[in-house]
Amino acid sequence: MQSLRCAVTYLCDVELFSRADRTDDASLLAGLGIGDEAASTAFVRRFQGAVYGLALSVTREPGLAEDISQEVFVRAWRAAGSYDARRASVLTWLLTITRNAAIDAVRTRRPTPVLAETLERLIGATLQTEGPEQRALLAVESRRAVARLRTLPAEQARAVVLAVIGGCTAAEVGRHENIPLGTAKTRIRTGLRRLRDSLEEESRD
């Protein structure tokens, strides 16, 4: 545990090394899980840029993003034994931990912000299915659509951001917002519908 914290602190300002001729990700994670100091240091070095970058994209606060990054690697150490390579790559697994930690941190400090920069970077990567609302959201990557999203009522905007950026289910949105599941579904659905209608109206003008 101490070696992990030291590795995170020491490597805070170190650039990522080339991935060539290095231990594979899963082996490093396994080493992290058993407290191997060399593996812990290499693991943090390899993934710190991606972890910090995602945390900063969500929080927009460098200090908070650094704190989240340290927490993420501690969580990874604790959960290393449960990692399943058949379900996700190490990077995807680690970024899921990062996303959840960042959203939790933002929710405890202030209402989830609706930021154009965050939406533009992350929204497209989270869309997996097709449908009227989902197709409408594909356009959110453009600045005009982001501006439209920011005009939604705050509670609907937060629900959409959590669902799209955070990849949260309606149940998770409900827990984050302390609202019933049905209310969470309504806010997400209504927010997406208003966004779609707004975009269609703008297209006709």
N, C-alpha and C positions, 0 to 999 in steps of 0.2 A: 504493500500500500504506500509506504513512504517512498520507495523507489519510483513508483508511478507519479506521485506528486512532484518529486524532484525532477523527473523527466519532463513533465509538462511545464514546470517553471523554467528549467534550463533552456528548453527548446522554443520558448515563446517567440523569440525574434529570429529564429534560424529558418532559412529557406528550405523547401523540400528538396531532398536529394533525388538524383535520377533513379528511376525504378529498375534500371537495368541491373542484372546480376545480383539481385537481392532476394532475400527470403520471401516466399509467397505470403500473401495477406493472411490466409487462414493459419499458417504456422506461427506468424507473429502474434496473432490473436490468442492462439493456444498458449504461447509463451507468456503473454500478458496475464492470462488467467491464472497461471501458476506462480506469478511473481518474479519471473526471470527479468533481471534488470536490463540486460542488453536488448531483449525482445521488447520490453516496455518502452525503452528509449527509441528503438527503431519504429515501433508502432506509432508512437506519438509524432515522431518526425515525419512519417509517411502521410499521416492523415490530418495533421493539425491545420493545414491550409484550407482543406475542404470543410472541416468542422467549423473553424472560425469564420470562414466566408459565409456559410449558411446561417450561422448564429447572428452575424452582423447584418445580413440581408433581412432577417426577421425583426431584429431589435433596433437596428440603426444606432446602437450605442456601443462604441468600442469597449468600454470598460465592462459593461454587462456581457458582451459577447465573449470576452476573455474569461469571465467567471463561468459562463455557460460551458465554454470549451473544456475547462478543467473538470466540471461536473460530468460532462459527457464521457471523458476518459475514465473517470471513476466508475460511472455506470457500466461502461464497457468492460472494465475489469471484473465487476461483480457478476455481469451477465455472460461472460465469455463462454462458460460451460454450456450455455443453452443455445449457442449459435449453431444454426443448421445451414450448411453450405448449399443444400438442395433447394432452399427457399429464397435465398438472396445472397448476393455477393457481400463481402465484408464491408465494402464502401457503402452499399445501399443500406445494410443493417445499421451501420454507424450513423449515417445521415438521418435515418428514421429516429434514432435516439436523440440526435441533435435537434431535429425539428420539434419533437415532443418537448424537450427540455426548454427550447427557446420560446415556444408558445406558452408553456407553463409560466416561465419567468415574466413574459410580457403581461400575461393575464393577472398576475399577482401585483404588478406595479401600476398598471394603468389599463384602460380599455384598449383592445387590439386596434392599432392604427391601420388605416387604409392608405397605403402608400403606393404611388404610381410605380416607383422604381422596383419595389418588391413584387408587385403584380407582374410587371413586364418580365422580370427574371424567372419567376417561378410558376406562373399560372399555367403556361402551356404544357409543362412537364407533368402536371397532375391529372390531365384529362385523359381518361381511358375508354370512355364509351361515347356512343353517338346518340343524339336525340335533339329536339328543338332547343332546350336550354344549353346542352353541352355544345352544340354548334354555335350558339350565340356567344358562349364564353370563349370560343376559339378567337373571336375578334377582340377579346379583352387585351390581347397582347399589343394592340395598337394604342397609341396615346389617347386617341379620341374616346375609345371604349373605356379606358381606365378612368378618364375624366367623368364619364357617365356613371361608372360604378361608384365613384365618390359622391355622387348626388343622392344615392339611396339613403333612406333613413338609417341612422347609425346602427340600430340593432340588426337590420337586414344586411347592411354592409359587413358587419362583424361576422355574421353567420356565413355569408358567402366567402369571406376571406378565410375563415377557419376551415370551411369545407374544401375550398379550392387550393389555397396555399398550404394550409396545414394538412390536407388530405384526411381531415377528420370525418368520421361518419356522423349521421344526424344525432346518434346517441352521445357521441363524444362532444359535439357542439353543445348539446343540452347540458352536459356536465360542466363544460367550460363556462357557459353563460348562466348556469343555475336556473334552467328553465325546463319544463316538461319536454319529453321527446316529441310530442305532437306539435308543440310550439316551435321547436327547433326545425322540424321538417317544414312547417309553414313559412318560417322566415327564410329558409334557404330557397324553397320553391318560389315564394313570392318575389324575393330579391332577384332570382334568375329570370323570372318572367318579366319583371319590370325592366331589367337590363336588356332582354331580348326585344321587348316592345320599343324601348328607347332607341336601340340601334336600328331597328326596322324603320322607325319614323324618320330618323336622321337620313337613312339611305334614300327615302322617298323625296326628301327636300332637295 
